[in-house]
Amino acid sequence: MEIEIRLAPEEKRMAPNFEKLLFGRVFTPHMFIMEYNCDQGWHSPRIVPFSNIEIHPAAIVLHYAQTIFEGLKAYYGVDGKIRLFRPWENVARLNRSAERLCIPTLNSEFVLKAIKTLVWLDKDWIPKQKGSALYIRPFVFGTEGSLGVKPSHEYLFIIILCPVSAYYEEGFNPIKIYVTERYVRAFPGGTGDVKAGGNYAASLKAQEEAKKAGYTQILWLDGLERKYVEEVGTMNIFFVFEDELITPALTGSILPGITRDSVLKLASILGLKAEERRISIDEVIEGIEKGKLKECFGTGTAAVISPVGKIFYREREYLINQGQTGEIAKRLFDYLTGLQYGEIEDPFKWTLILEESL
Ligand SMILES: *Cc1c(COP(=O)(O)O)cnc(C)c1O
């Protein structure tokens, strides 16, 4: 399929100055859009000037949340090249999410081509300062106007782009997290292991309560026993016990993060043993009290590595690594961003360099 391109007017295509961008509030001049219906399948791919869209008030997505998304970034390298980081994994995950929500899957190569074409067209909107990037948000949702609870017969697939500032403007600050036993994010058989919009709506209440109590993020426990650690906010979580890196195993209610997978694969390079297994909140607290737990951090595309300095659990606050960023978190952050910004060689072939000839 050919992607039709309709350019935005010249005056809208000028990149602004990129100081202090609020995450997800500034959009580039173009977006990609494609439609699905049962007769034609996915059709009419096009890049058009960024604009509002019109949908039926009874669109399935508005009532029953049949919607999925992805999140990845384009990085402006120290060598002036533009890189995507493991975009194949995002596309594969988009299709796994689609499958779970009865959304028709997309041709993976075509989705990647759409991302590359759109990013290349708006490449002047990629901030050049290290740490900043162009956030890429592909999403798919059911648009059929019908109040019956069933999979939509019509869909839109859209990609929008946002220039984003460095996550750590004033250094690498550890976050404070709040363990909730009242709310859960996911449970066996649910949708916690895919990027479905409804997961995030269901997490807002807990997040607001954590904020009110003065904490940055929620630490989620498993939905059945509320005993095992699952994720932190919208990130995967890692613990460093002595020289061992531990992250909860993917038991079905945890989102398989691409940053998580990258950290697991980097462990041996950093001389660490890595293990995926169930880990209870009791084991974490005991590890802190006995001095065995050296570090804790979250992983995700937005922050890359987010060190955790404090945990609030059952009316008590526990300090990890004196509330400071740990050595391992720092080394992982430097290595991953080194790959993303083309500062170090990429032995894993994780980066995709964009070129004019798409
Ligand atoms: C997106 C996301 C992550 C992180 O995934 P990455 O691929 O590393 O960006 C972790 N947990 C949740 C719930 C997520 O939505």
The ligand as a Gaussian input file, in Angstrom:
#p B3LYP/6-31G(d) Opt

LIG

0 1
 C        4.379000       0.802000      28.453000
 C        4.406000       0.212000      29.817000
 C        5.590000      -0.275000      30.412000
 C        6.958000      -0.057000      29.809000
 O        7.135000      -0.619000      28.571000
 P        8.336000      -0.150000      27.618000
 O        8.167000      -0.997000      26.429000
 O        9.591000      -0.430000      28.357000
 O        8.130000       1.305000      27.375000
 C        5.502000      -0.906000      31.633000
 N        4.317000      -1.058000      32.266000
 C        3.168000      -0.589000      31.740000
 C        1.899000      -0.794000      32.478000
 C        3.177000       0.046000      30.507000
 O        2.046000       0.531000      29.998000

